[in-house]
Amino acid sequence: MMVVGLEGTGDEEGALLAREAAKRWLNSTVTAWESTGSMFEKMVGDKVGVPGHGGEYSVVKGPFGWSNSVALKFSLDYNFPVF
């Protein structure tokens, strides 16, 4: 949602921030997938490739439709060849 919001500002700085956020999320998600063989529903925000913790429930391994879809969309929209 943040990436979409930043893109929607129509501002060059917003577009650059959106691209950077997408790149970081995708890098973390792919790093976790490469090291564990799984995608996760939630990720730690300040460490690359680390599954999330805490909250209402434990971290859940996937695949998840939304995680997979967002990874594919970012890869295609921002030309990040990871797959």
C-alpha positions as a Markdown table, in Angstrom:
| # | Residue | x | y | z |
|---|---|---|---|---|
| 1 | Met | 0.0 | 0.0 | 0.0 |
| 2 | Met | 2.8 | 2.4 | 0.8 |
| 3 | Val | 4.4 | 1.8 | -2.7 |
| 4 | Val | 1.1 | 2.4 | -4.4 |
| 5 | Gly | 0.5 | 5.6 | -2.3 |
| 6 | Leu | 4.0 | 7.0 | -3.1 |
| 7 | Glu | 3.5 | 6.2 | -6.8 |
| 8 | Gly | 0.1 | 8.0 | -6.6 |
| 9 | Thr | 1.6 | 11.3 | -5.5 |
| 10 | Gly | 2.6 | 12.0 | -9.1 |
| 11 | Asp | 5.8 | 13.4 | -7.6 |
| 12 | Glu | 9.2 | 12.4 | -8.9 |
| 13 | Glu | 10.5 | 12.0 | -5.3 |
| 14 | Gly | 7.5 | 9.8 | -4.4 |
| 15 | Ala | 8.2 | 7.6 | -7.4 |
| 16 | Leu | 11.8 | 7.2 | -6.4 |
| 17 | Leu | 10.8 | 6.3 | -2.8 |
| 18 | Ala | 8.3 | 3.8 | -4.1 |
| 19 | Arg | 10.9 | 2.2 | -6.3 |
| 20 | Glu | 13.4 | 2.0 | -3.4 |
| 21 | Ala | 10.7 | 0.5 | -1.0 |
| 22 | Ala | 9.7 | -2.1 | -3.6 |
| 23 | Lys | 13.3 | -3.0 | -4.2 |
| 24 | Arg | 14.0 | -3.4 | -0.5 |
| 25 | Trp | 10.9 | -5.5 | 0.2 |
| 26 | Leu | 11.6 | -7.7 | -2.8 |
| 27 | Asn | 15.3 | -8.1 | -1.8 |
| 28 | Ser | 14.3 | -9.2 | 1.7 |
| 29 | Thr | 11.6 | -11.6 | 0.5 |
| 30 | Val | 13.8 | -13.2 | -2.1 |
| 31 | Thr | 16.7 | -13.5 | 0.4 |
| 32 | Ala | 14.4 | -15.3 | 2.8 |
| 33 | Trp | 13.1 | -17.6 | 0.1 |
| 34 | Glu | 16.6 | -18.4 | -1.1 |
| 35 | Ser | 17.9 | -19.2 | 2.4 |
| 36 | Thr | 14.8 | -21.1 | 3.6 |
| 37 | Gly | 12.9 | -22.3 | 0.6 |
| 38 | Ser | 9.8 | -20.5 | 1.8 |
| 39 | Met | 8.0 | -17.2 | 1.5 |
| 40 | Phe | 6.7 | -15.7 | 4.7 |
| 41 | Glu | 3.5 | -13.8 | 5.5 |
| 42 | Lys | 5.4 | -11.2 | 7.5 |
| 43 | Met | 9.0 | -10.0 | 7.5 |
| 44 | Val | 11.2 | -8.0 | 9.9 |
| 45 | Gly | 11.4 | -4.5 | 8.5 |
| 46 | Asp | 14.9 | -3.6 | 9.5 |
| 47 | Lys | 16.8 | -6.8 | 8.7 |
| 48 | Val | 17.1 | -8.4 | 5.2 |
| 49 | Gly | 15.6 | -11.9 | 4.8 |
| 50 | Val | 14.4 | -12.3 | 8.4 |
| 51 | Pro | 10.9 | -13.7 | 8.9 |
| 52 | Gly | 8.7 | -11.6 | 11.2 |
| 53 | His | 7.7 | -12.3 | 14.8 |
| 54 | Gly | 5.3 | -11.0 | 17.4 |
| 55 | Gly | 1.9 | -9.6 | 16.9 |
| 56 | Glu | -1.4 | -11.5 | 17.2 |
| 57 | Tyr | 0.0 | -14.8 | 15.8 |
| 58 | Ser | 3.2 | -16.6 | 15.0 |
| 59 | Val | 5.0 | -16.2 | 11.6 |
| 60 | Val | 3.5 | -18.4 | 9.0 |
| 61 | Lys | 5.3 | -20.0 | 6.1 |
| 62 | Gly | 3.7 | -19.9 | 2.6 |
| 63 | Pro | 3.3 | -19.6 | -0.3 |
| 64 | Phe | 0.8 | -16.9 | 0.0 |
| 65 | Gly | -1.1 | -15.5 | -2.9 |
| 66 | Trp | -0.6 | -11.9 | -1.9 |
| 67 | Ser | 3.1 | -12.3 | -1.2 |
| 68 | Asn | 3.7 | -14.1 | -4.5 |
| 69 | Ser | 1.6 | -11.5 | -6.4 |
| 70 | Val | 3.4 | -8.5 | -4.9 |
| 71 | Ala | 6.8 | -10.0 | -5.6 |
| 72 | Leu | 5.8 | -10.6 | -9.2 |
| 73 | Lys | 4.3 | -7.2 | -9.6 |
| 74 | Phe | 7.3 | -5.4 | -8.1 |
| 75 | Ser | 9.6 | -7.5 | -10.3 |
| 76 | Leu | 7.7 | -6.6 | -13.4 |
| 77 | Asp | 6.8 | -3.0 | -12.6 |
| 78 | Tyr | 10.3 | -2.0 | -11.5 |
| 79 | Asn | 12.3 | -4.4 | -13.8 |
| 80 | Phe | 13.9 | -6.3 | -10.9 |
| 81 | Pro | 14.8 | -9.6 | -12.5 |
| 82 | Val | 14.6 | -12.0 | -9.6 |
| 83 | Phe | 12.7 | -14.9 | -11.0 |
